[in-house]
């Protein structure tokens, strides 16, 4: 079955050229030229992935993502300008899965789309026998794509879930950024270190919304990250 993608941008040249390129790769494409139009369309006809420009009239990409996240966990890739702050580009914890800076090549966009779809498919195809991870107040269930902390749900994107799983599956073991990139994106996609750092910041931010004392994901400067083996009440 063909994957359906949404492309949202107020630049008609981008909508036309990118949609034609993606259709040539076998995707079905819904195009929208502003956020309000896209929100209405995406509620009527869900897609497998959405590519959102950040700076649009009537409703920005981040505003659109915030509204989408109240009803949908659809994977999202942001299109950003060079002067956008990275945290803003990743949605400030709203749940974007990736970002690409304009101008971009269609080959790069295609590679990122394929990587995000693979991650989403991998999360959906977890074996029923997959065991949940329990560490102190953390419960991570790969089969149901469910994470709780102190019995409260923590809503994570596919990327955030895979990063947390990589860390929590081997608590106390240090994972460098390359290893985390491979676990979340696969070996065929290259990203700079700031992308993983930004995802980790958002991951921590989401846990702190549930518990302000959360500090289980430890940074080892110049090395990487690890999930702490110990937990003590603050």
DRENMI-614156 format. One line per field, with one value per residue: x, y, z of N, C-alpha, C in turn; residue in one letter. Coordinates in steps of 0.2 Angstrom, whole numbers, plus 5000, padded with zeros to 4 digits. Layout:
# DRENMI-614156
n_c1 (X  ...)
n_c2 (Y  ...)
n_c3 (Z  ...)
ca_c1 (X  ...)
ca_c2 (Y  ...)
ca_c3 (Z  ...)
c_c1 (X  ...)
c_c2 (Y  ...)
c_c3 (Z  ...)
bagu (A  ...)
***
This chain:
# DRENMI-614156
n_c1 (5004  5003  5012  5005  5008  5009  5012  5016  5017  5020  5025  5023  5031  5039  5030  5025  5037  5043  5032  5030  5042  5041  5030  5035  5043  5034  5025  5009  5003  4997  4994  4996  4994  4994  4994  4981  4973  4979  4977  4963  4962  4970  4964  4953  4958  4969  4987  5003  5014  5020  5026  5031  5032  5040  5038  5024  5009  4994  4994  5007  5020  5024  5013  5003  5008  5007  4993  4990  4996  4987  4978  4984  4998  5006  5021  5032  5041  5051  5052  5065  5071  5088  5090  5082  5080  5087  5081  5068  5065  5064  5052  5051  5048  5036  5035  5041  5049  5060  5071  5074  5085  5082  5090  5086  5091  5081  5084  5090  5079  5070  5078  5077  5063  5061  5069  5062  5049  5053  5057  5045  5038  5045  5043  5029  5029  5034  5038  5025  5030  5039  5048  5043  5052  5058  5063  5065  5054  5052  5043  5044  5036  5039  5030  5018  5021  5023  5026  5029  5031  5032  5019  5013  5008  5020  5021  5029  5038  5041  5055  5060  5056  5063  5076  5076  5073  5085  5094  5089  5088  5100  5105  5117  5127  5137  5131  5137  5135  5135  5131  5118  5112  5112  5103  5091  5089  5095  5109  5111  5108  5115  5118  5121  5129  5121  5108  5105  5107  5097  5086  5088  5087  5073  5067  5071  5064  5051  5049  5052  5040  5031  5038  5047  5059  5066  5080  5087  5093  5109  5122  5138  5150  5158  5158  5145  5129  5120  5109  5105  5109  5104  5091  5084  5072  5068)
n_c2 (4994  5011  5024  5039  5056  5072  5088  5104  5121  5138  5142  5140  5135  5126  5117  5112  5106  5098  5089  5083  5076  5067  5060  5053  5044  5035  5039  5045  5061  5074  5091  5107  5125  5133  5134  5133  5128  5115  5109  5107  5098  5088  5083  5077  5068  5057  5056  5047  5053  5070  5085  5100  5117  5130  5144  5151  5159  5164  5152  5146  5133  5127  5130  5123  5110  5109  5109  5098  5088  5086  5077  5068  5057  5058  5056  5070  5081  5096  5110  5122  5139  5146  5155  5151  5146  5131  5124  5130  5125  5112  5111  5114  5104  5100  5089  5086  5076  5077  5088  5099  5111  5125  5131  5115  5099  5088  5075  5073  5077  5066  5055  5058  5057  5044  5038  5042  5036  5023  5021  5024  5013  5002  5004  5001  4988  4980  4965  4955  4948  4956  4963  4974  4988  4991  5002  5008  5022  5022  5015  5007  5002  4993  4986  4992  5005  5013  5024  5027  5037  5037  5031  5040  5045  5048  5057  5053  5056  5045  5045  5050  5040  5029  5033  5034  5021  5015  5020  5016  5003  4998  5002  5013  5011  5019  5029  5034  5049  5044  5031  5033  5040  5030  5021  5027  5033  5025  5018  5023  5037  5053  5064  5080  5083  5091  5088  5076  5080  5090  5082  5075  5085  5089  5077  5076  5087  5084  5073  5081  5089  5080  5076  5087  5084  5075  5067  5057  5054  5056  5067  5065  5074  5077  5064  5056  5050  5043  5032  5033  5021  5021  5027  5039  5046  5063)
n_c3 (5000  4996  5004  5011  5011  5018  5012  5017  5014  5010  4999  4982  4972  4979  4984  4971  4965  4974  4977  4965  4964  4975  4972  4961  4967  4972  4982  4988  4988  4998  4996  5004  5006  5017  5036  5042  5032  5030  5043  5044  5032  5036  5047  5041  5032  5037  5036  5033  5036  5039  5031  5036  5033  5043  5044  5040  5033  5043  5051  5059  5056  5069  5077  5070  5072  5086  5087  5080  5088  5098  5094  5085  5082  5071  5062  5060  5049  5050  5039  5039  5040  5038  5048  5058  5075  5082  5092  5091  5078  5080  5087  5100  5110  5106  5097  5084  5073  5065  5055  5042  5034  5024  5009  5002  4996  4985  4986  4999  5007  5003  5008  5022  5024  5021  5032  5043  5041  5041  5055  5061  5056  5061  5075  5075  5072  5082  5090  5098  5109  5115  5128  5142  5149  5165  5176  5191  5193  5180  5166  5151  5137  5123  5114  5115  5112  5123  5137  5154  5168  5185  5185  5177  5160  5148  5133  5119  5104  5089  5087  5099  5108  5103  5106  5120  5123  5118  5127  5140  5139  5142  5156  5163  5154  5143  5129  5114  5103  5089  5090  5096  5085  5076  5082  5082  5069  5060  5050  5038  5037  5039  5052  5061  5077  5085  5082  5089  5102  5103  5103  5114  5124  5122  5126  5140  5144  5142  5152  5163  5164  5169  5181  5190  5196  5188  5183  5176  5164  5159  5155  5148  5145  5130  5127  5128  5132  5146  5154  5170  5183  5196  5207  5216  5228  5226)
ca_c1 (5000  5007  5011  5002  5012  5006  5017  5013  5022  5016  5029  5020  5036  5041  5024  5025  5043  5043  5026  5031  5048  5039  5025  5039  5045  5028  5021  5003  5004  4992  4998  4992  4998  4994  4993  4974  4970  4982  4974  4957  4963  4973  4959  4948  4961  4976  4993  5008  5020  5019  5032  5028  5036  5038  5035  5018  5004  4988  4996  5014  5021  5024  5006  5000  5010  5004  4986  4990  4998  4981  4974  4987  5005  5009  5027  5032  5048  5050  5057  5066  5076  5094  5090  5078  5084  5087  5075  5062  5064  5061  5045  5051  5045  5029  5035  5044  5054  5066  5070  5079  5086  5081  5088  5088  5090  5076  5087  5090  5072  5068  5081  5074  5056  5062  5071  5057  5044  5056  5057  5038  5036  5049  5039  5023  5030  5037  5035  5021  5033  5044  5047  5043  5058  5056  5069  5062  5048  5051  5041  5044  5033  5040  5025  5012  5024  5020  5031  5026  5035  5028  5013  5010  5010  5024  5020  5035  5038  5045  5062  5062  5055  5069  5082  5075  5074  5092  5098  5086  5089  5107  5107  5124  5131  5137  5130  5139  5130  5134  5127  5111  5110  5110  5097  5085  5089  5098  5116  5111  5107  5120  5115  5126  5128  5116  5101  5104  5107  5091  5081  5088  5084  5066  5066  5071  5059  5044  5049  5051  5034  5028  5042  5052  5066  5069  5087  5090  5097  5115  5127  5145  5153  5163  5157  5138  5124  5118  5103  5108  5106  5101  5086  5082  5067  5071)
ca_c2 (5000  5017  5029  5045  5061  5079  5093  5110  5126  5143  5143  5136  5132  5120  5112  5108  5102  5092  5084  5079  5071  5062  5055  5049  5039  5031  5042  5049  5068  5080  5098  5113  5131  5137  5129  5132  5123  5109  5106  5104  5093  5082  5080  5074  5063  5056  5054  5043  5058  5077  5089  5106  5123  5133  5151  5152  5164  5162  5147  5143  5126  5125  5131  5118  5104  5109  5107  5091  5083  5085  5072  5063  5056  5057  5059  5077  5084  5103  5114  5128  5144  5146  5159  5148  5143  5124  5122  5132  5121  5105  5112  5116  5099  5099  5083  5085  5070  5079  5095  5101  5118  5127  5127  5108  5094  5083  5068  5074  5076  5059  5051  5059  5054  5036  5036  5043  5031  5016  5021  5023  5006  4998  5004  4998  4981  4977  4958  4955  4946  4961  4964  4980  4989  4994  5005  5013  5024  5021  5009  5008  4996  4993  4983  4997  5012  5017  5026  5031  5039  5037  5029  5045  5044  5053  5056  5053  5054  5039  5047  5051  5033  5025  5036  5032  5014  5013  5022  5013  4995  4996  5007  5013  5010  5026  5028  5041  5051  5040  5025  5035  5041  5023  5017  5031  5035  5020  5019  5027  5044  5057  5070  5083  5081  5095  5085  5071  5084  5093  5077  5073  5091  5088  5071  5078  5092  5080  5070  5086  5091  5075  5076  5092  5082  5070  5068  5050  5054  5059  5069  5064  5079  5075  5057  5055  5050  5036  5031  5031  5015  5022  5032  5041  5051  5070)
ca_c3 (5000  4995  5009  5010  5014  5017  5011  5019  5012  5007  4992  4977  4969  4983  4983  4965  4963  4979  4977  4959  4965  4979  4968  4956  4971  4974  4987  4987  4991  4999  4997  5007  5006  5024  5041  5044  5027  5032  5049  5042  5028  5040  5051  5037  5029  5040  5032  5036  5038  5036  5030  5037  5034  5050  5043  5035  5035  5046  5056  5058  5057  5076  5079  5067  5075  5092  5087  5078  5093  5103  5091  5081  5083  5064  5061  5056  5048  5049  5035  5042  5037  5041  5054  5064  5081  5082  5097  5088  5072  5082  5090  5108  5114  5103  5094  5078  5072  5061  5052  5036  5033  5017  5004  5003  4990  4986  4988  5006  5010  5002  5013  5029  5025  5022  5038  5048  5040  5044  5062  5063  5055  5066  5081  5074  5070  5088  5092  5104  5115  5117  5135  5144  5153  5171  5180  5196  5191  5172  5162  5144  5133  5116  5110  5114  5111  5129  5142  5160  5174  5191  5183  5172  5153  5144  5126  5115  5096  5088  5088  5106  5110  5101  5109  5127  5123  5117  5133  5146  5138  5145  5160  5166  5148  5139  5122  5111  5098  5083  5092  5097  5079  5072  5085  5080  5062  5055  5048  5031  5038  5043  5056  5065  5084  5088  5082  5095  5108  5104  5104  5121  5128  5122  5130  5147  5145  5143  5158  5169  5164  5174  5187  5189  5199  5184  5181  5175  5158  5161  5150  5149  5141  5125  5126  5125  5137  5148  5158  5177  5186  5202  5207  5223  5228  5228)
c_c1 (5004  5006  5009  5006  5008  5012  5014  5018  5018  5020  5027  5025  5039  5036  5024  5031  5044  5038  5027  5037  5045  5034  5029  5042  5040  5024  5015  5004  4998  4996  4993  4997  4998  4992  4985  4971  4973  4979  4967  4957  4966  4969  4954  4951  4968  4981  4998  5014  5018  5025  5029  5034  5035  5035  5030  5013  4998  4989  5003  5015  5021  5017  5002  5002  5007  4997  4985  4991  4992  4977  4977  4995  5008  5016  5028  5040  5047  5055  5058  5071  5082  5094  5085  5082  5082  5081  5068  5060  5062  5055  5045  5047  5038  5029  5037  5049  5060  5065  5075  5079  5086  5088  5090  5087  5084  5078  5088  5084  5069  5071  5078  5067  5057  5064  5066  5051  5047  5056  5050  5036  5039  5045  5033  5023  5034  5034  5031  5025  5039  5043  5047  5050  5055  5062  5066  5055  5046  5048  5040  5042  5034  5034  5019  5015  5022  5026  5027  5032  5031  5021  5009  5012  5015  5024  5026  5034  5042  5052  5064  5061  5061  5075  5082  5076  5081  5096  5095  5087  5095  5109  5114  5129  5131  5136  5133  5134  5129  5130  5119  5108  5108  5104  5091  5084  5091  5105  5116  5110  5112  5117  5121  5124  5122  5109  5100  5103  5100  5085  5081  5086  5076  5064  5066  5066  5052  5044  5048  5044  5029  5031  5048  5059  5069  5076  5091  5094  5103  5120  5134  5148  5158  5162  5150  5134  5123  5112  5106  5104  5103  5096  5084  5077  5070  5069)
c_c2 (5006  5021  5036  5051  5068  5084  5100  5116  5132  5145  5138  5132  5125  5115  5108  5104  5096  5087  5080  5074  5066  5057  5051  5043  5034  5033  5045  5055  5072  5086  5103  5119  5135  5132  5128  5127  5116  5106  5103  5098  5087  5079  5075  5067  5062  5054  5050  5047  5065  5081  5096  5112  5127  5140  5151  5157  5160  5157  5145  5136  5123  5125  5125  5111  5104  5107  5100  5086  5082  5079  5067  5063  5055  5060  5065  5078  5091  5105  5120  5133  5144  5150  5157  5145  5135  5122  5124  5127  5114  5105  5113  5111  5097  5092  5082  5079  5072  5086  5095  5108  5120  5131  5120  5104  5090  5076  5068  5073  5069  5054  5052  5056  5047  5034  5037  5038  5024  5016  5020  5016  5001  4998  5001  4990  4977  4970  4959  4952  4950  4963  4972  4981  4993  4996  5010  5015  5023  5015  5011  5001  4996  4991  4988  5004  5016  5018  5029  5032  5040  5036  5035  5044  5050  5052  5058  5052  5048  5040  5047  5044  5029  5027  5034  5025  5012  5015  5017  5005  4993  5002  5007  5013  5017  5025  5035  5043  5047  5034  5027  5037  5035  5020  5021  5032  5029  5022  5023  5034  5048  5063  5073  5082  5085  5092  5080  5075  5088  5088  5075  5079  5090  5082  5072  5082  5089  5077  5075  5089  5087  5076  5081  5089  5076  5072  5062  5050  5059  5061  5068  5068  5077  5068  5055  5055  5043  5037  5029  5025  5016  5027  5033  5046  5058  5072)
c_c3 (5000  5002  5007  5014  5013  5017  5012  5018  5009  5000  4987  4973  4972  4983  4977  4964  4968  4978  4970  4960  4970  4976  4963  4960  4974  4979  4984  4991  4992  5000  5000  5008  5012  5029  5043  5039  5029  5038  5047  5037  5032  5045  5047  5034  5032  5035  5036  5039  5035  5036  5031  5037  5040  5049  5038  5038  5039  5052  5054  5059  5064  5079  5076  5070  5082  5092  5084  5083  5098  5100  5087  5083  5076  5065  5057  5055  5046  5043  5038  5038  5041  5048  5059  5069  5080  5086  5094  5082  5074  5087  5097  5112  5111  5100  5087  5078  5069  5058  5047  5035  5025  5015  5005  4996  4991  4988  4996  5009  5009  5007  5020  5030  5025  5029  5044  5047  5042  5051  5064  5062  5059  5073  5081  5074  5076  5089  5098  5110  5118  5124  5137  5148  5159  5175  5185  5194  5184  5170  5155  5140  5126  5112  5109  5113  5117  5134  5148  5165  5180  5190  5179  5165  5151  5137  5122  5108  5095  5089  5095  5110  5109  5105  5117  5127  5122  5124  5139  5145  5141  5150  5163  5160  5145  5132  5119  5105  5092  5085  5093  5090  5075  5075  5083  5073  5057  5053  5042  5031  5042  5046  5060  5072  5087  5087  5087  5101  5109  5106  5112  5126  5128  5126  5137  5148  5146  5150  5164  5169  5169  5181  5187  5192  5194  5182  5179  5169  5159  5155  5152  5144  5136  5124  5124  5131  5139  5153  5165  5180  5192  5202  5214  5223  5230  5235)
bagu (X  X  X  X  X  X  X  X  X  X  X  X  X  X  X  X  X  X  X  X  X  X  X  X  X  X  X  X  X  X  X  X  X  X  X  X  X  X  X  X  X  X  X  X  X  X  X  X  X  X  X  X  X  X  X  X  X  X  X  X  X  X  X  X  X  X  X  X  X  X  X  X  X  X  X  X  X  X  X  X  X  X  X  X  X  X  X  X  X  X  X  X  X  X  X  X  X  X  X  X  X  X  X  X  X  X  X  X  X  X  X  X  X  X  X  X  X  X  X  X  X  X  X  X  X  X  X  X  X  X  X  X  X  X  X  X  X  X  X  X  X  X  X  X  X  X  X  X  X  X  X  X  X  X  X  X  X  X  X  X  X  X  X  X  X  X  X  X  X  X  X  X  X  X  X  X  X  X  X  X  X  X  X  X  X  X  X  X  X  X  X  X  X  X  X  X  X  X  X  X  X  X  X  X  X  X  X  X  X  X  X  X  X  X  X  X  X  X  X  X  X  X  X  X  X  X  X  X  X  X  X  X  X  X)
***
